[in-house]
Structures are given as C-alpha cells and as structure tokens.
Amino acid sequence: MHEVDWEEARRLSHDAGRALAVATARPETVPLAAATGRILARDITSLHNMPHYASSAMDGWVVSGRGPWHAEATARPHATAGTEPAPLAPGTARRIVTGEAIPAGATTVLRQEHATVDASRNLLLADPAPRDGADIRAPGREASAGESLLRAGMRLNPGRIAVAAVGGHDVLAVTAPVRVRLVLTGDEVVTSGIPAPGQVRDAFGPVLPACIEALGGTLVDAVRIGDDRQATLDALDSPAARGVDVLVSTGGTGHSPADHLRPAAAQLGATTLIGSVAMRPGHPAMLSRLPGGRLLVALPGNPLAALMAVVTLLEPLLAAATGQPPSSPVRARAGEGIRGAGHSHRLVPASWADPVDRQVLVASEHTGSAMMRGLAHADAVLVVPPAGTAAGAGIGWLPLPWYGR
C-alpha cells in the first residue's frame, strides 16, 4: 500500500480532525473549577477594569500630602472590604495592607520598612520620603473593561483560568470533549508481572490514556481484545464504540493472519484516509473514517512505533478536533550527525545537550521500534528528514506525546 509522506500525513490528520470538529460542534459551559485542560470555545474579555479599584501594592501606610503625618487609629486589615473607604484628610496617614482600597484624598503609599511612628507625638515619619503615587495600583493597569484576555482555541491551564476569574468570569464556554475509545489488541500481551517467552508486557494501557488526555481527548473507555476478527469488529462497532468520536487501536495493523484491524475496518465500510506513513518507526499506522464520521487511528503494535504514530497522527487530529491550529516542529540544532531513512522521515527520541540552554538535541540510545528505554530518558522527538542531518545543522523537534502542545 502506498505510504503517505510524513508531513502530508500530519496535514491529512488535521483535516480529518477539523471535519470532526465541524460535525460534532457542541460547545458547553463549565464552571472555572472544571475547566482545566478544556479548549476555550469563544474569546473572552475582561468584564471590568483589572484591577477594578485603586489598591495598595505594599503593606505600610497610605498618606495624604507631605509628611510628617498624623497617624489615625489602627483598624483591622480589610475592615472596609466591599465598601468605599472613608476619605483621608490632608496631613494624615492610615495603616494599609497589600490589595486594600486606596481612600479618596490619598497621595501615596509609604512602605512599612520606610516608616517610623513617633508615639509621643502620634506622628508618622518617612525615610526616605516617598514620591507621589508610589505603590498605588491604578484601576485598569492590567486590563481595561472589554479588553481581550483569552482567545478561542486556547487550552485552559491554571494560569488562564486564574485570569478569567480575575476578569470577572464564573463559567467558560469550552468545546465539547472529543470522546475517545481505546482498543488494545494482542493475544500475547500480559498486563502484570514478568511475561513468559512469546509474551510481551503491556506498555500501552498505562501510557496511552495520559497521551490522549494531554492531547485534548477525553478517554471514555478502554477495551482489551485478542487477535480475533469478530472481537475486532465488536470493539470498533459495538454500541459503546458508536458512542465516541475517535477510536484509537494498538496492534493488528500489519498484514499477517494475526492482524485484523485493516480487514475489520474495511468490512465496516471504513474509508482509508492514510494507509501507512513514510516514517520510521511507525510506518504501519493507519487513519480511517468509519461510517457516521467516527475516526479510527490504528497504531502499530511496537511501543515506540505506536507513540511516534501518536505524535504523527493523533496529535494533529485531536488539535483540530478541539479547535486548535496545526502545529509544526520547533527548530533546534542537531548535536551529532543523524542518518536518514532514504524515502522516509525518522522520528528519534532525543535529549537536550544542555537542559538550561535548550539549543542542541542529542539522539537517544535504545530507539528500536519495540524499545521504550530511549523514550523514557528523552526530552523531545527529533524529526529527521529522509536525507538525514549533519552535526550542528538545524532540525525540527516535537514535544513528547504526554506533554500535549
């Protein structure tokens, strides 16, 4: 079967995800506490000035005019929270804490460490004298009412949720979750202990759910089946399977008597979008559209190959399905010469030569298609062009699949 170029495969995957997003568009509203990891469906603006009142940037004294100042009786911090504080008369000072409202008549904030109280005369003295307006946060300094805060398509993290809260929002419109079913295949796979000869330990069950969630999908369920045609058909077309948007399968993508993914998808009337990818490892990966619009991302059975196929096919698909633009490899320098694969891209786990500088990537060892050791110690995935790359040359890299975008 003709192999699709690696870059073209990513484009086709993104196109398929975009079509899925259009077909399943159903934004929903969630409270801020439930928004982490979701994709913002609409731009949001600040509902008021940020901050919405003049406040103190420091603990100390708020003063009016030139010192020394008559010190008012000390009040409980934030005693006037929720109300307008009493005006400050010329020549007087009042205790204030960070974030407390600035009263009318105030000219500056005197920091605690620069203030001395002469108790015998009830006077506040300053050393050095503060400049007018010092340490007063003006209204709207961070954002004006109506100013854009976040754009649609952003993945909501704690920092973005925090700015939405400060901007006055209690709920956010997010894209509907992209529902994913994970289908794990293989008679030879064991899920615990040390495998016997001819068996392999499951590397997918513990890892792929984290990748799916990090890339924007919502894992609905996972099913484990043997190498059986009917079991494969049921896993792809049961009532539970028809209730998701994307199916992600592992193994069974070859053409041996034990491989049932391709014939089962064909039997169900699937349209093959990508039959295989010109990449090493991971070339047997497949992307198909099932009747009704569901998408099937069929990953190879070898662990590293499967995760490189996640980076290649599943990442752009889920990005588009959640309203995000396509991603491209970021540029760095190769720490050594890396051979190419002739007609295919190579995806190679790599680490930063200097984790602080993060300019040069060095390919990992132990990067056979069935090996996970190299990926376990990697910081990124190098995208090596078919012709290879020379030491010091520019090269693209992508994030590891469990870090998302």
PATI-134504 format. One record per residue (C-alpha): x, y, z; residue in one letter; residue number from 1. Coordinates in Angstrom, 1 decimal. Layout:
% residues N
NODE / X / Y / Z / A / NUM
...
This chain:
% residues 405
NODE / 0.0 / 0.0 / 0.0 / M / 1
NODE / 1.3 / 3.5 / -0.9 / H / 2
NODE / 2.9 / 5.3 / 2.1 / E / 3
NODE / 1.8 / 8.9 / 2.7 / V / 4
NODE / 4.6 / 11.4 / 3.2 / D / 5
NODE / 5.1 / 12.2 / 6.9 / W / 6
NODE / 4.2 / 15.9 / 6.6 / E / 7
NODE / 1.3 / 15.1 / 4.4 / E / 8
NODE / 0.1 / 12.6 / 6.9 / A / 9
NODE / 0.0 / 15.3 / 9.6 / R / 10
NODE / -1.9 / 17.6 / 7.3 / R / 11
NODE / -4.4 / 14.9 / 6.4 / L / 12
NODE / -4.9 / 14.1 / 10.1 / S / 13
NODE / -5.5 / 17.7 / 11.0 / H / 14
NODE / -8.0 / 18.0 / 8.1 / D / 15
NODE / -9.8 / 14.9 / 9.4 / A / 16
NODE / -9.9 / 16.4 / 12.9 / G / 17
NODE / -11.3 / 19.7 / 11.6 / R / 18
NODE / -14.1 / 17.9 / 9.8 / A / 19
NODE / -14.9 / 16.0 / 13.0 / L / 20
NODE / -15.0 / 19.3 / 14.9 / A / 21
NODE / -17.5 / 20.8 / 12.4 / V / 22
NODE / -19.6 / 17.6 / 12.5 / A / 23
NODE / -19.7 / 17.4 / 16.4 / T / 24
NODE / -19.7 / 21.1 / 17.2 / A / 25
NODE / -21.5 / 21.4 / 20.6 / R / 26
NODE / -19.8 / 24.0 / 22.9 / P / 27
NODE / -20.8 / 23.7 / 26.5 / E / 28
NODE / -20.4 / 25.9 / 29.6 / T / 29
NODE / -18.5 / 24.7 / 32.6 / V / 30
NODE / -17.5 / 26.3 / 35.9 / P / 31
NODE / -14.0 / 27.5 / 36.3 / L / 32
NODE / -13.1 / 24.6 / 38.6 / A / 33
NODE / -14.0 / 22.1 / 35.9 / A / 34
NODE / -12.2 / 24.0 / 33.0 / A / 35
NODE / -8.6 / 22.7 / 33.4 / T / 36
NODE / -7.5 / 21.0 / 30.2 / G / 37
NODE / -10.5 / 22.1 / 28.2 / R / 38
NODE / -10.4 / 24.1 / 25.0 / I / 39
NODE / -11.9 / 27.6 / 25.1 / L / 40
NODE / -14.7 / 27.8 / 22.5 / A / 41
NODE / -15.1 / 31.6 / 22.5 / R / 42
NODE / -12.8 / 34.6 / 23.0 / D / 43
NODE / -13.3 / 36.2 / 26.4 / I / 44
NODE / -12.8 / 39.8 / 27.5 / T / 45
NODE / -12.4 / 41.4 / 30.9 / S / 46
NODE / -15.8 / 42.2 / 32.4 / L / 47
NODE / -14.3 / 45.2 / 34.3 / H / 48
NODE / -11.1 / 47.1 / 34.8 / N / 49
NODE / -8.3 / 44.9 / 36.2 / M / 50
NODE / -7.8 / 45.9 / 39.0 / P / 51
NODE / -11.2 / 47.4 / 39.3 / H / 52
NODE / -10.2 / 49.8 / 42.1 / Y / 53
NODE / -7.1 / 51.7 / 43.1 / A / 54
NODE / -5.3 / 49.5 / 45.6 / S / 55
NODE / -2.1 / 49.3 / 47.6 / S / 56
NODE / 0.9 / 47.4 / 46.2 / A / 57
NODE / 2.6 / 47.2 / 49.6 / M / 58
NODE / 2.0 / 46.8 / 53.3 / D / 59
NODE / 2.5 / 50.1 / 55.1 / G / 60
NODE / 0.7 / 53.4 / 55.4 / W / 61
NODE / -1.4 / 55.4 / 52.9 / V / 62
NODE / -0.8 / 59.1 / 53.4 / V / 63
NODE / -2.1 / 62.4 / 52.2 / S / 64
NODE / 0.2 / 65.2 / 51.3 / G / 65
NODE / 3.7 / 65.8 / 52.7 / R / 66
NODE / 4.9 / 64.4 / 55.9 / G / 67
NODE / 5.1 / 64.1 / 58.8 / P / 68
NODE / 1.5 / 62.8 / 59.1 / W / 69
NODE / -0.9 / 62.5 / 61.9 / H / 70
NODE / -1.4 / 58.7 / 62.3 / A / 71
NODE / -5.0 / 57.5 / 62.5 / E / 72
NODE / -6.0 / 54.8 / 64.9 / A / 73
NODE / -5.1 / 51.4 / 63.5 / T / 74
NODE / -8.0 / 49.5 / 62.0 / A / 75
NODE / -8.4 / 45.8 / 61.3 / R / 76
NODE / -6.9 / 45.0 / 57.8 / P / 77
NODE / -9.5 / 45.0 / 55.1 / H / 78
NODE / -12.1 / 46.4 / 57.5 / A / 79
NODE / -13.7 / 48.3 / 54.7 / T / 80
NODE / -13.6 / 45.5 / 52.1 / A / 81
NODE / -16.7 / 45.6 / 49.9 / G / 82
NODE / -17.4 / 49.3 / 50.7 / T / 83
NODE / -15.8 / 52.6 / 49.8 / E / 84
NODE / -13.1 / 53.5 / 52.5 / P / 85
NODE / -13.5 / 56.8 / 54.3 / A / 86
NODE / -11.6 / 59.7 / 52.7 / P / 87
NODE / -8.2 / 60.5 / 54.0 / L / 88
NODE / -7.8 / 64.1 / 55.4 / A / 89
NODE / -4.7 / 66.1 / 54.3 / P / 90
NODE / -1.7 / 65.6 / 56.6 / G / 91
NODE / -3.0 / 62.2 / 57.9 / T / 92
NODE / -1.9 / 58.6 / 57.5 / A / 93
NODE / -3.7 / 55.3 / 57.8 / R / 94
NODE / -2.5 / 51.7 / 58.0 / R / 95
NODE / -3.0 / 49.7 / 54.8 / I / 96
NODE / -2.1 / 46.2 / 53.6 / V / 97
NODE / -1.5 / 44.9 / 50.1 / T / 98
NODE / -4.6 / 44.8 / 48.0 / G / 99
NODE / -6.6 / 47.2 / 50.2 / E / 100
NODE / -8.5 / 50.0 / 48.6 / A / 101
NODE / -6.9 / 53.4 / 48.4 / I / 102
NODE / -9.2 / 56.1 / 50.0 / P / 103
NODE / -10.0 / 59.4 / 48.4 / A / 104
NODE / -7.5 / 62.1 / 49.3 / G / 105
NODE / -4.5 / 59.7 / 49.4 / A / 106
NODE / -1.4 / 60.7 / 47.5 / T / 107
NODE / 1.0 / 57.8 / 48.0 / T / 108
NODE / 1.7 / 54.6 / 49.9 / V / 109
NODE / 4.6 / 54.6 / 52.4 / L / 110
NODE / 6.2 / 51.2 / 52.7 / R / 111
NODE / 6.3 / 49.7 / 56.1 / Q / 112
NODE / 10.1 / 49.5 / 56.1 / E / 113
NODE / 10.4 / 53.2 / 55.4 / H / 114
NODE / 8.0 / 54.3 / 58.1 / A / 115
NODE / 8.7 / 55.2 / 61.8 / T / 116
NODE / 6.0 / 56.2 / 64.3 / V / 117
NODE / 6.8 / 58.9 / 66.9 / D / 118
NODE / 4.4 / 57.7 / 69.6 / A / 119
NODE / 4.9 / 60.7 / 71.8 / S / 120
NODE / 3.5 / 63.0 / 69.1 / R / 121
NODE / 1.4 / 60.4 / 67.2 / N / 122
NODE / 3.3 / 61.3 / 64.0 / L / 123
NODE / 4.4 / 59.1 / 61.1 / L / 124
NODE / 7.8 / 59.9 / 59.7 / L / 125
NODE / 9.3 / 58.7 / 56.4 / A / 126
NODE / 12.9 / 57.9 / 55.5 / D / 127
NODE / 13.3 / 58.2 / 52.6 / P / 128
NODE / 10.3 / 60.4 / 51.7 / A / 129
NODE / 8.0 / 58.6 / 49.1 / P / 130
NODE / 7.3 / 60.0 / 45.7 / R / 131
NODE / 3.7 / 60.9 / 44.9 / D / 132
NODE / 1.7 / 57.9 / 43.6 / G / 133
NODE / 4.3 / 55.4 / 44.8 / A / 134
NODE / 3.0 / 51.8 / 45.3 / D / 135
NODE / -0.6 / 52.6 / 44.2 / I / 136
NODE / -2.0 / 50.2 / 41.7 / R / 137
NODE / -4.2 / 52.2 / 39.3 / A / 138
NODE / -7.6 / 50.8 / 38.1 / P / 139
NODE / -7.2 / 49.1 / 34.7 / G / 140
NODE / -3.5 / 48.8 / 35.0 / R / 141
NODE / -3.6 / 45.1 / 33.9 / E / 142
NODE / -6.6 / 45.3 / 31.5 / A / 143
NODE / -9.4 / 47.7 / 30.7 / S / 144
NODE / -13.1 / 46.6 / 30.7 / A / 145
NODE / -13.7 / 44.9 / 27.4 / G / 146
NODE / -10.1 / 44.2 / 26.7 / E / 147
NODE / -9.3 / 40.7 / 25.3 / S / 148
NODE / -8.0 / 38.2 / 27.8 / L / 149
NODE / -8.0 / 34.8 / 26.1 / L / 150
NODE / -8.6 / 33.6 / 22.6 / R / 151
NODE / -10.8 / 30.7 / 21.4 / A / 152
NODE / -8.8 / 27.6 / 20.8 / G / 153
NODE / -6.5 / 28.0 / 23.9 / M / 154
NODE / -6.2 / 25.0 / 26.2 / R / 155
NODE / -7.2 / 26.2 / 29.6 / L / 156
NODE / -4.5 / 25.8 / 32.3 / N / 157
NODE / -4.4 / 27.2 / 35.8 / P / 158
NODE / -2.9 / 30.5 / 34.8 / G / 159
NODE / -5.5 / 31.1 / 32.1 / R / 160
NODE / -8.4 / 30.1 / 34.4 / I / 161
NODE / -7.0 / 32.5 / 37.0 / A / 162
NODE / -7.0 / 35.4 / 34.6 / V / 163
NODE / -10.6 / 34.6 / 33.6 / A / 164
NODE / -11.6 / 34.6 / 37.3 / A / 165
NODE / -9.9 / 38.0 / 37.9 / V / 166
NODE / -11.6 / 39.3 / 34.8 / G / 167
NODE / -15.0 / 38.5 / 36.4 / G / 168
NODE / -15.9 / 35.2 / 34.8 / H / 169
NODE / -17.6 / 32.4 / 36.7 / D / 170
NODE / -18.1 / 30.0 / 33.8 / V / 171
NODE / -16.4 / 29.5 / 30.4 / L / 172
NODE / -17.7 / 28.2 / 27.1 / A / 173
NODE / -15.5 / 25.3 / 26.0 / V / 174
NODE / -15.5 / 22.9 / 23.1 / T / 175
NODE / -17.3 / 19.6 / 23.6 / A / 176
NODE / -15.0 / 16.8 / 24.7 / P / 177
NODE / -13.6 / 14.7 / 21.9 / V / 178
NODE / -14.7 / 11.2 / 23.1 / R / 179
NODE / -12.1 / 8.5 / 22.6 / V / 180
NODE / -12.3 / 4.8 / 22.9 / R / 181
NODE / -9.0 / 2.8 / 23.3 / L / 182
NODE / -8.9 / -0.6 / 21.8 / V / 183
NODE / -5.9 / -2.7 / 22.9 / L / 184
NODE / -5.2 / -5.9 / 20.9 / T / 185
NODE / -3.0 / -8.9 / 21.2 / G / 186
NODE / -3.2 / -12.4 / 22.4 / D / 187
NODE / 0.4 / -12.2 / 23.5 / E / 188
NODE / 0.0 / -9.2 / 25.8 / V / 189
NODE / 0.1 / -9.5 / 29.6 / V / 190
NODE / -0.8 / -6.7 / 31.9 / T / 191
NODE / 1.3 / -7.6 / 35.0 / S / 192
NODE / 4.3 / -9.5 / 36.1 / G / 193
NODE / 7.1 / -10.8 / 34.0 / I / 194
NODE / 6.0 / -12.1 / 30.6 / P / 195
NODE / 6.8 / -15.7 / 29.6 / A / 196
NODE / 8.6 / -16.4 / 26.3 / P / 197
NODE / 6.4 / -15.3 / 23.4 / G / 198
NODE / 4.5 / -12.9 / 25.6 / Q / 199
NODE / 5.1 / -9.1 / 25.9 / V / 200
NODE / 4.3 / -6.7 / 28.8 / R / 201
NODE / 1.6 / -4.2 / 28.0 / D / 202
NODE / 3.2 / -0.7 / 27.5 / A / 203
NODE / 0.0 / 0.9 / 26.1 / F / 204
NODE / -2.6 / 0.5 / 28.8 / G / 205
NODE / -0.7 / 2.7 / 31.4 / P / 206
NODE / 0.6 / 5.2 / 28.8 / V / 207
NODE / -2.0 / 6.0 / 26.1 / L / 208
NODE / -4.7 / 7.3 / 28.4 / P / 209
NODE / -2.3 / 10.0 / 29.6 / A / 210
NODE / -1.3 / 10.8 / 26.0 / C / 211
NODE / -5.0 / 11.1 / 24.9 / I / 212
NODE / -5.9 / 13.4 / 27.8 / E / 213
NODE / -2.7 / 15.6 / 27.3 / A / 214
NODE / -3.5 / 16.0 / 23.6 / L / 215
NODE / -7.1 / 17.1 / 24.3 / G / 216
NODE / -9.1 / 14.0 / 24.0 / G / 217
NODE / -11.4 / 12.6 / 26.7 / T / 218
NODE / -11.0 / 8.8 / 27.3 / L / 219
NODE / -14.4 / 7.3 / 27.6 / V / 220
NODE / -13.4 / 3.7 / 27.9 / D / 221
NODE / -10.8 / 1.1 / 27.0 / A / 222
NODE / -11.3 / -2.5 / 25.9 / V / 223
NODE / -8.8 / -5.2 / 25.6 / R / 224
NODE / -9.2 / -7.9 / 22.9 / I / 225
NODE / -7.3 / -10.8 / 21.5 / G / 226
NODE / -6.3 / -11.4 / 17.9 / D / 227
NODE / -9.8 / -12.2 / 16.6 / D / 228
NODE / -11.7 / -10.8 / 13.7 / R / 229
NODE / -15.2 / -10.8 / 15.4 / Q / 230
NODE / -13.7 / -9.3 / 18.6 / A / 231
NODE / -12.1 / -6.6 / 16.5 / T / 232
NODE / -15.4 / -5.9 / 14.7 / L / 233
NODE / -17.2 / -5.7 / 18.0 / D / 234
NODE / -14.6 / -3.4 / 19.5 / A / 235
NODE / -15.0 / -1.0 / 16.6 / L / 236
NODE / -18.7 / -1.1 / 16.1 / D / 237
NODE / -20.4 / -2.0 / 19.4 / S / 238
NODE / -22.9 / 0.4 / 20.9 / P / 239
NODE / -20.1 / 1.8 / 23.1 / A / 240
NODE / -17.8 / 2.2 / 20.1 / A / 241
NODE / -20.5 / 4.0 / 18.1 / R / 242
NODE / -20.9 / 6.5 / 21.0 / G / 243
NODE / -17.4 / 8.0 / 20.7 / V / 244
NODE / -15.8 / 10.3 / 18.2 / D / 245
NODE / -12.4 / 8.7 / 17.8 / V / 246
NODE / -11.2 / 5.1 / 18.2 / L / 247
NODE / -7.5 / 4.6 / 19.0 / V / 248
NODE / -6.3 / 1.0 / 18.5 / S / 249
NODE / -3.0 / -0.7 / 19.1 / T / 250
NODE / -1.5 / -3.5 / 17.1 / G / 251
NODE / -3.1 / -5.5 / 14.3 / G / 252
NODE / -2.1 / -3.1 / 11.6 / T / 253
NODE / 0.1 / -5.4 / 9.6 / G / 254
NODE / -0.9 / -8.0 / 7.0 / H / 255
NODE / -0.3 / -11.3 / 8.8 / S / 256
NODE / -3.0 / -13.8 / 9.8 / P / 257
NODE / -2.9 / -12.3 / 13.3 / A / 258
NODE / -3.7 / -8.8 / 12.1 / D / 259
NODE / -7.4 / -7.9 / 11.9 / H / 260
NODE / -7.6 / -4.1 / 12.0 / L / 261
NODE / -7.5 / -3.4 / 8.3 / R / 262
NODE / -9.9 / -6.1 / 7.2 / P / 263
NODE / -12.3 / -5.3 / 10.0 / A / 264
NODE / -12.3 / -1.6 / 9.2 / A / 265
NODE / -12.9 / -2.5 / 5.5 / A / 266
NODE / -15.7 / -4.8 / 6.4 / Q / 267
NODE / -17.4 / -2.0 / 8.4 / L / 268
NODE / -17.2 / 0.3 / 5.3 / G / 269
NODE / -14.4 / 2.5 / 6.5 / A / 270
NODE / -12.7 / 4.9 / 4.2 / T / 271
NODE / -8.9 / 4.8 / 4.4 / T / 272
NODE / -7.5 / 8.3 / 4.7 / L / 273
NODE / -3.9 / 7.2 / 5.4 / I / 274
NODE / -3.0 / 3.6 / 4.7 / G / 275
NODE / 0.6 / 3.9 / 6.0 / S / 276
NODE / 3.1 / 6.7 / 6.7 / V / 277
NODE / 6.6 / 7.2 / 5.3 / A / 278
NODE / 8.1 / 7.3 / 8.8 / M / 279
NODE / 10.4 / 5.1 / 10.8 / R / 280
NODE / 9.4 / 3.7 / 13.2 / P / 281
NODE / 5.6 / 3.6 / 12.9 / G / 282
NODE / 5.0 / 3.2 / 9.2 / H / 283
NODE / 2.1 / 0.7 / 9.5 / P / 284
NODE / 0.0 / 3.3 / 11.3 / A / 285
NODE / -3.4 / 3.9 / 9.6 / M / 286
NODE / -6.2 / 6.6 / 9.7 / L / 287
NODE / -9.7 / 5.7 / 8.6 / S / 288
NODE / -13.1 / 7.3 / 8.7 / R / 289
NODE / -15.9 / 4.9 / 9.8 / L / 290
NODE / -19.5 / 5.2 / 8.7 / P / 291
NODE / -21.2 / 8.0 / 10.7 / G / 292
NODE / -18.0 / 10.1 / 10.8 / G / 293
NODE / -16.1 / 8.4 / 13.5 / R / 294
NODE / -12.3 / 8.3 / 13.1 / L / 295
NODE / -10.1 / 5.3 / 13.7 / L / 296
NODE / -6.4 / 5.9 / 14.5 / V / 297
NODE / -4.8 / 2.5 / 14.2 / A / 298
NODE / -1.4 / 2.4 / 15.9 / L / 299
NODE / 1.3 / -0.2 / 15.3 / P / 300
NODE / 1.9 / -2.9 / 17.9 / G / 301
NODE / 5.6 / -2.0 / 18.7 / N / 302
NODE / 5.6 / 0.5 / 21.6 / P / 303
NODE / 8.0 / 3.2 / 20.3 / L / 304
NODE / 6.4 / 2.9 / 16.8 / A / 305
NODE / 3.0 / 3.4 / 18.3 / A / 306
NODE / 4.0 / 6.5 / 20.3 / L / 307
NODE / 5.7 / 8.0 / 17.2 / M / 308
NODE / 2.4 / 7.4 / 15.4 / A / 309
NODE / 0.6 / 9.2 / 18.2 / V / 310
NODE / 2.9 / 12.2 / 17.6 / V / 311
NODE / 2.3 / 12.0 / 13.9 / T / 312
NODE / -1.4 / 11.3 / 13.6 / L / 313
NODE / -3.3 / 11.6 / 16.9 / L / 314
NODE / -1.8 / 15.0 / 17.9 / E / 315
NODE / -2.9 / 16.9 / 14.8 / P / 316
NODE / -6.2 / 15.1 / 14.7 / L / 317
NODE / -7.1 / 16.0 / 18.3 / L / 318
NODE / -5.7 / 19.5 / 17.9 / A / 319
NODE / -8.1 / 20.2 / 15.0 / A / 320
NODE / -11.0 / 18.4 / 16.7 / A / 321
NODE / -10.7 / 20.8 / 19.7 / T / 322
NODE / -10.4 / 23.9 / 17.5 / G / 323
NODE / -6.6 / 24.4 / 17.5 / Q / 324
NODE / -4.4 / 25.2 / 14.6 / P / 325
NODE / -1.9 / 22.7 / 13.2 / P / 326
NODE / 1.5 / 22.5 / 14.9 / S / 327
NODE / 4.9 / 22.4 / 13.3 / S / 328
NODE / 8.2 / 21.1 / 14.5 / P / 329
NODE / 10.2 / 23.7 / 16.5 / V / 330
NODE / 13.8 / 24.3 / 15.4 / R / 331
NODE / 16.9 / 23.4 / 17.3 / A / 332
NODE / 20.4 / 22.1 / 16.3 / R / 333
NODE / 21.5 / 18.5 / 16.0 / A / 334
NODE / 24.2 / 17.6 / 18.4 / G / 335
NODE / 25.5 / 15.0 / 16.1 / E / 336
NODE / 25.0 / 13.7 / 12.6 / G / 337
NODE / 21.9 / 11.5 / 12.2 / I / 338
NODE / 21.4 / 9.2 / 9.3 / R / 339
NODE / 18.2 / 9.5 / 7.3 / G / 340
NODE / 15.9 / 6.7 / 6.2 / A / 341
NODE / 16.1 / 7.3 / 2.5 / G / 342
NODE / 12.4 / 7.8 / 1.5 / H / 343
NODE / 11.0 / 8.3 / 5.0 / S / 344
NODE / 11.3 / 10.7 / 7.9 / H / 345
NODE / 12.8 / 9.3 / 11.1 / R / 346
NODE / 11.3 / 10.1 / 14.5 / L / 347
NODE / 14.0 / 9.8 / 17.1 / V / 348
NODE / 13.8 / 10.4 / 20.9 / P / 349
NODE / 16.4 / 13.0 / 21.9 / A / 350
NODE / 17.6 / 14.9 / 24.9 / S / 351
NODE / 18.9 / 18.5 / 25.4 / W / 352
NODE / 22.7 / 18.6 / 25.4 / A / 353
NODE / 22.3 / 21.4 / 28.0 / D / 354
NODE / 18.9 / 21.3 / 29.7 / P / 355
NODE / 19.3 / 25.0 / 30.6 / V / 356
NODE / 20.3 / 26.3 / 27.2 / D / 357
NODE / 17.9 / 24.0 / 25.3 / R / 358
NODE / 19.5 / 24.7 / 21.9 / Q / 359
NODE / 21.1 / 21.4 / 20.9 / V / 360
NODE / 19.4 / 18.0 / 20.9 / L / 361
NODE / 21.3 / 14.7 / 21.0 / V / 362
NODE / 19.6 / 11.5 / 19.8 / A / 363
NODE / 18.9 / 8.9 / 22.5 / S / 364
NODE / 20.2 / 5.3 / 22.5 / E / 365
NODE / 17.8 / 2.3 / 22.5 / H / 366
NODE / 15.4 / 3.6 / 19.9 / T / 367
NODE / 14.4 / 0.4 / 18.2 / G / 368
NODE / 10.7 / 0.3 / 17.3 / S / 369
NODE / 10.0 / -2.1 / 20.2 / A / 370
NODE / 12.2 / -0.2 / 22.7 / M / 371
NODE / 11.0 / 2.3 / 25.3 / M / 372
NODE / 14.2 / 3.0 / 27.2 / R / 373
NODE / 15.3 / 5.7 / 24.9 / G / 374
NODE / 12.0 / 7.5 / 25.0 / L / 375
NODE / 11.9 / 7.2 / 28.8 / A / 376
NODE / 15.0 / 9.5 / 29.1 / H / 377
NODE / 14.1 / 11.8 / 26.2 / A / 378
NODE / 13.1 / 15.5 / 26.3 / D / 379
NODE / 11.7 / 15.7 / 22.7 / A / 380
NODE / 11.2 / 13.8 / 19.4 / V / 381
NODE / 13.5 / 14.7 / 16.6 / L / 382
NODE / 12.1 / 14.9 / 13.1 / V / 383
NODE / 14.9 / 13.7 / 10.9 / V / 384
NODE / 14.3 / 14.4 / 7.2 / P / 385
NODE / 14.8 / 11.5 / 4.7 / P / 386
NODE / 18.3 / 12.7 / 3.8 / A / 387
NODE / 19.4 / 12.8 / 7.4 / G / 388
NODE / 21.1 / 15.8 / 9.1 / T / 389
NODE / 24.6 / 16.9 / 9.9 / A / 390
NODE / 26.0 / 17.7 / 13.3 / A / 391
NODE / 25.2 / 21.4 / 14.1 / G / 392
NODE / 22.5 / 21.6 / 11.4 / A / 393
NODE / 19.1 / 22.9 / 12.1 / G / 394
NODE / 16.5 / 20.2 / 12.8 / I / 395
NODE / 12.9 / 20.1 / 13.9 / G / 396
NODE / 11.5 / 18.6 / 17.1 / W / 397
NODE / 8.1 / 17.9 / 18.6 / L / 398
NODE / 7.0 / 17.5 / 22.2 / P / 399
NODE / 6.7 / 14.1 / 23.8 / L / 400
NODE / 3.1 / 12.9 / 23.4 / P / 401
NODE / 2.2 / 13.0 / 27.1 / W / 402
NODE / 3.1 / 16.8 / 27.4 / Y / 403
NODE / 0.5 / 17.9 / 24.9 / G / 404
NODE / 1.1 / 21.1 / 23.0 / R / 405
